[in-house]
């Protein structure tokens, strides 16, 4: 990152001014956000266990928050919700989807290690993991939200902010958002509900000697179309390039070099010559992709490490100051108020104690404490990877 990207942008002006004091963390915002978080968390967990991915809940929750609050205001004469209250709702609602992803990724791994899927273990992983992510992100807020405001695009957050802003203004902008929301829903209903056309299109590449099991496929999904528009042509092209690399190079290469094997090659269960393109991708290429993701995450963490350390040092300096907001300066503006670092440190120590006291780590007391410390340490490091 360049030094210009690391420096705060003094010309930036938030949509809600720093000196504005609007209702934000209200009871109705937390209640509605929690309700939508439960609904989207359950649907996201089902989707993750079915297709190994989740669909972001932030934008649909933001749309629902605007709609529900506006309907309640008109029906019962209640105060109209502020944009900050709507933001609290979408934040709480998207948290349900995030925790569902964490549970869906960790629970199968624990089952493979021989642990039972009892409700207490699921609850512990969800609550302690969620709290760990929140606490570890607080010292990194300035590093990622302030200092890299121009360097990171934040596609999902940007889209969600646009939804909230047009919902606040109403008029034609809000109608456009709901029109897109409705068209996407109708398209999915016709495609997946009524099966009027296939959800996936694929065609095998044939006629080339020695080049087999290559397939070009496409998924005409409005969700993916919207994501591609938000992230832009460069990143979208990289993702499409990864899919083409898999289907046109890696799968045919594995099929070519493995067709002469007389026994299954682990982790495959049958001989490569008997596998379809999808089976080769699932049994072999998926692990290559997982390794690439892990390597990219580690490199991303190392790249951001100087910025992380400087942000952490600034947070520790704020701990020594007398500012109760933890912002490092007395009278910090509303957008620069952090949870005090003292609470973050106490919460971290409390998490170490709770993890060590739980039955998540099958070891003696010393091993449990060491494991809990390692969980918190790696949690802090990979929160940076997840955030980026």
N, C-alpha and C positions, 0 to 999 in steps of 0.2 A: 504494500500500500504506500502511496506517496504521502509526504508530510502534509500536503494540502488536504488529502482525504482524512488524515488523522485529526486535523484541527477542527474545532467547532465552527459552524457556519453562522457568523453573526447576523447575516441578512435574513435568516429563516424566521418566519412569523407563524406561530401555530394558528390553526383555524379558530380555536377559542383562545383569546388573549391570556397572557400570563396573569394579569391582574384581575381577571374575571373569576368570581366565586359563584359557581352554579351548583345546584344539587347533583350529586354524583353517586356516592355509595349509600343509596337509600334502601329501605326495606323492600319496596316493591321491585327494585332493580335486581337485588340479590335473589329474591324469591323466584321471579320469572326466569332469571339466568340459571338458577339451580334446577328448576323444572325442565327447561329446555336442555340443560346439560345432561340430565338423566336420560331424556328421550334420545338425544343424538349420541350419547355415550353407548347406549344399548344397541342402536342401529349400526354405529361405527364398529363396535366389537364384532357383531355378526358379519359385517362386510369384511372385516380384516381376517377373520377365521375362514371365510369362504373364498376370498380372492387375494388375500395377503396384502391388502392395501386399504386405506381409509380415504374418504372424501372429506375435505375440510368443511368444518361446521360453521366457521366464522361468518361467512357471507349469508348463508340461509338463516342463521340465528339473528343476524343484524336485521335482515328484511322482516323476519317474524316479530322482532322486538318493536320495530317501527309500527308495524301493522296492528299488533295487539295493544300497545299503549295508545295509539290513535283511536282505536275502536273503543277502548275503555273510557277515554276522555270524552268522546262524543256521546256514549251511552249513559254515563253516570256523572258527567260534568266534572270530572277530575282534572287536576292540573296536568297540562301537557308535559310529557316527558322531555327532558333536555337531551342534547346529543351526548352528553357525558353519561347519563343514565343508560341510554341505549348502548353506549360503548361498554359499560359494566355488564350489561346483559349478554352481549356477544362474547365478551371475554370469559364470563362464567360458562356460557354455553359451549364455547370452543374448548374449554378445559376438560369437559366431559369426553369429547372426542380424543383429546391428547392422552388422557389417562387410559381410555379404551385401547389406544394403540400400544401403550406401554404394557398393559395387562396381556393383550393378545400376543405380544412378542415374547414376554417372559414366562407366562404360564406353560406353554408347550415345552419350553426348555426345561423348566422344573419337573414337568411330567416325565420327560426323557431321562432325567437324572434320578427318577424313582420316587419323587414326592407325590403325595396325594393332592387332589384339587379340592381341598376343603375351603369353606368360606372364610375362615379366619386367616389363612395364608393369602388368599386373594385380597382380602381387606387390608392386610398389613402391607403387601406390596404396593397396592394402589395409594393408600394414605401416605406411607413413608416415602414412596417414590415421588409422589406429587409434591409433598412438602420439601423434599430435597431439591427438586428442580426449581421451585420458587426461591428458596433461600440462596441457591448457588447463582441464580440469575441476577439478584439484586446488586451485587458488586460490579456486574458487567454492564449495567444499564448505560452508563455514560460511554463505555467503550463502543458499544454497538449501536445505541440509539442516537447518541449525540455526535461522537467523534467520526462515525462512519455514515452519517446521514446521507451524504452524497455518493458514497462509495458502494453501499449496498442498496439494491432496488426495493427490497421488501414487497414483492409483488402481491402476496395475499393481504398483507396489512394495508397496502395502498388501495387495493380494490375494496376492502372492507370500509376504509375511511371514506371513499367516494360514495359508497352506498349510504353511510350514515349522513353524509353532508347533503346528498340530494333528497334523502328522506326528511331531513330537517327543513329544507327549502320547500319541498312539495312541488306541485305544479307538474310541468311536462317532464322534468328530469326524473322525478319519482315515478311517473307513469312509464317512462322508458325502462327503468330498472325492473318494475313489476312485469312489464311486457316481456322482457328477456327471461325473467324468472318463469313466467307462464309458458312461453314457447319452448323453453328447455324441458319443462315438465311434460308438455304434450308430446314432444318428440320422443322422450324416454318411454312414455306410456304406449305410443304407437309401435315403437321398436321392440321393447322388452315385454310389455304387457299383452299387446295384441299380436305380436310377432309378424308385423306386416313386412318387415325386411330384416335381414340378419344383422346381429349386433357386431359381428366380426366378418371381415372379408379377407380371404386368403387365396393365393394361387401358387402352385408349385412351379419351380423353374425346371424345365425338362429339355431334353435334346442335346445336352452337353455331356460327352463321354467322361466318366470318372467324377462328374460333379452332380451329386445326388443329395436329396433331402434339403435342398434350399427352397425356402418359401418366402414370398413377399406377402405381408398381411397388413391390414389396417382396421382400426376400430373407430367407426364414425360416431363418436360419442360427444354430445354437446358440452359435457363437463371438461373433456380433454381439449376441445376447441377453445373454450373459455380460458383454461389454464395456459394454453399455448399463446393466446393473445396477450395475457397478462405478463407472462415471463419474457415475452419478446422473441424475435426471430433467431437471435444468436443461441440462447440457451435451449430453445425448442429444437433448433437444428442439431445441437449436440445430443439431445435425447433421442431424436430420430436416427441420428448417425449410430448411436449405440445399438438401437434395434436392428438396423441394417447390418452392422458388424456381426451381430449374433446370427441373424438368419441367413446371410449370404456368405459368411466367411467361417465363423467358429463352428457352427453346426455341420456344414459340409466337410470341414477339415477333420473334425472328430469322426464323422461317418467314413471318410476316406481312409484314414490311418487305422481305424478300429474295425473295419469290416472283416479283416482276416483273423481276428481273435477268436479262439475256439471256446473261451469261457467268459463269463461276465467280468467286466472291469469295475471294481468298486468305485463309487457307491452304487453303481447300476446293479439291477437285479437280473437282467437278461443280457444276452450278447448285443453288442452295439449294432451288428448287422440286422437284428430283429427289431430295433427301436425305431419309432417314428421321429420326425423332426422335433415335435413337442416333447417327447420323452428325453431325447438327447439334451435339449435345452434345459429341462427341469433337473436332470440327473447330473449334468456336468457344467454347462455354461452358467447356471445359477450360482455355483460356487465361485466361478471366476468373477462374476459380477459382485458377489458379496466381498470377495477379497479386494476388488477395485474400490468398492465403497469404503471399506475399512481403511485402506491405504490413503484414499483421498481425505477421509476424516482426520487421520493422524497428521497428514501434511497440512491440512487446513488449521488444525490446532496449533501446530508448530509455527505456522505463518502468523497466527494471531497472538502467539504467546507474549511478545513484547508489549502489545497493546493491553493484553489481559493483566500483566504484572503492573503496568502503570496505572490501570484503572483500580486494581486492588490496593495499590499503594495510596491512591487518592482516597479510597474508601476508609482505609485505616487512619489517614490523617483526619478525616471527618469524625472518626470515632473519638479523637482527642479533643476536638473542638467542643464548644459549649452549645452548638446549634442543636436543639432537640429534634429537628427534622432530619438531621443526618446529612444535609446537603453540603456541608463544608463551609457555608457562610451564613451569618445571621440574616434573617429576612429573605431566605431564598425564594424565588418565584415558585408559583404553584407547580409548574412543569419540571422543576428541579428538586422537588422534595422526595427524598428516599426514605425507606424504612431505616431507622438508625442501625449502624453497623453493630452496636452492642447487642441488639435483639437478634441480628443475624448470627453472631458468634454464639450467643446463648442457645438459639434454636439449633445450630449445627451440633453443639455439644449434646443437646437433648436428643437429637436424632441418633447420634452415635450411641448414647445410652439405650434408647429404645430398640435400635437394631440389635445391639449386643444382648439385650434382655429377652429378645424374641426367640422363636424357634426357627428362624430363617437360616441360621448358620449352625450346622450340627458339629460343634466343637466345644472344647473346654472354655472357661471364662476368658482366658488370655487370647485364645484363638478367635472368640467372638468379638472382643474389643478390636483386635487387629483387623479382622474382616470388616467391621463397621467403619473403621478409619479409612480403609482402602476403598470401600464403597463411596464414602463422602468425597475422598480425593478424586477418584475417577469420575464421580458424578460432576464435580466442579469442572474437570477438564473437558468432559464430553458435552456438558451443557453449552460450552462455546461452539463445539462442532454442530450440535443441533440448532443453535441459534443462527449460525451463519447459513 
